[in-house]
Amino acid sequence: MEIHVTEHKSRGALKVPDYAVRVFVDRDYGYGYFVSEHALFEMLTEAQQVQYLATDDVKLDVPIEFAQRIIDIGQTPYQKRRLS
């Protein structure tokens, strides 16, 4: 499953203070979920962390459970979906 991280994303090193980044899940670009960047970063593997910090926006392949966790902790004005 793909996640795409865009707005307020750090590059090179994590920003302090912790900002919310916008994460789109499974190519659903309707609104996205705002998630603590530090919480998201801690959930990534070491290789994904390197990839994450390398660009201004990043697309990562993650397990469905990871994507659902993003939905669960993310902020959105819309009803949250359940992945299957």
N, C-alpha and C positions, 0 to 999 in steps of 0.2 A: 504494500500500500504506500502511496506517495504522500508526503507532507511537503508543503511549499511555504517557506518562512520569508516574509517580506518586511513590512514596516517596522521601523525602529531597531532593526537587527544590527548587532555589533559586527565589526570587521577587525581582525587582527587580535583583539582581546575583548573580553566582556566589559561592557560599560558599567560604571558605578555612578549613580544608583541603578538598581535593577529596574529595567523598563519592561513593559508588556510588548511583545512582538505579535504580529498577526500571522496566524498559521492557517493555511488552507489544507483541508484533508481530502484525499481521494479525488483531486481535481475538481472539487466543488468550490467554485469561485463566487458563490452567491454573497457571502459576507465574511466568513472566516471566524476564527476564535482568537481572542486576545489572551495570551499566556505569558506568565513570568518567564523572561528569557533565561534567568539563572536556573529555574526549575526545569525548563526544557533542556538546557545544556547538560545538566546533571543526568538526565535520562538517556543521553546519547552515548554510543560507544566511543572509544578513544579515536578511532578512524573517522567517525562521523563528526566529532568535535573539531578535528583538523579541517575537514571539508566545510563545516559550518562557518568557521572563522575566516575562510579563504575568500569569500565573495560577499557582495552586498545583498544578494538574495540567493537562497539555496533550496534545492529540491533533494529530498532524501527518501530512500526506500526504507520503510519500517514495518515491523510486524503489525498485524491488525490490532493486537492488544495495546501496542504503543499508541497507535492512532486513536483508539477509543479513550485512552488515558488523556490525550490532548483534548478531546471533546469534553471529557468529564471535568477537567480542571479549567477549561477555557471559558472566557466571558463572551457572551453573544446575546443580542436582544431577541433572537429567534429560538424556537424550540430546538433542543439538542437531539441529534439523531443517534440511533444505535447501529453500530456496524455489525454485519454478520459474516 
